[in-house]
Amino acid sequence: MNTRFLNFDKRPVEENIQPESDFWNEDTSRLICFETSDWSTSTHSNDNLALRPTLLAMSPTLLHPFHLHHSYIANEESLYNWVQHPNSISSKVPFVYMAFHGIPGGITYDNNNSGSGIDELVHPFISATEAKRVIYIGACSVFRGSEGELLAQHLLEQSKSEAVLGYSSNAKWYDATFLDLLFISRFYNSPAPFYELKEIYKSVIDDFAPAKTIGLKMFSRTELLV
């Protein structure tokens, strides 16, 4: 049995974690979710796979519950408008979760591959201010190959976030969703999530076997500066 999975959230807090122990407050206890409005093109029903009810149900179970800001994104213009909303990238929200269809180096809004490439996806997130923020892109193959690596690097540089995460391979919807929720839960259960960010990432990779198949990758600001 992998006891790491059972014990991660009950692990003792290290003494040197204290510098970030006051991270959580009313501004930071929030989560933004941008979700495709077209999970099911065959039935045109968004309710079957929508993430909003699950995220709302999960929040009260966490050590640091989050206030959820959820938006369905139908196209590139909608993405730009919502990212630029005052409650989004310009705020202190620590976690932006994007759940879309994906291609190497971009996201799509439907199964017809209408989407946003590297420049279009990075542009809404351009910021002049460094932020304690994770941008997590739950989209198949978004960070695959040279195009995916370029997207990750540009998004990390231009958004000035602490880290960018996403998949390098295709994923089954339920495997990917469980992976995303596991990462989110451990982030909001941490007393100092950015201090523990690498440990959270490693614990998810170690504990959930499909994470390796999905190819979850994390690109961090500290690694970029090396």
ABEGO torsion letter per residue (X at the ends): XBAAAAAAAABBBBAAAAAAAAABBAAABBBBBBBBABABAAAGBAAAABAAAAAAAAAAABABBBBBBBBBBABAAAAAAAAABAABAABABABBBBBBBBBBGBBBABAAGBBBBAAAAAAAABBABBBBBBBBBBBBGAABEAAAAAAAAAAAAAAGBABBBEBABBBBAAAAAAAAAAAAAAAAABABAAAAAAAAAAAAAAABAAAAAAGBBBBBAAAAAX
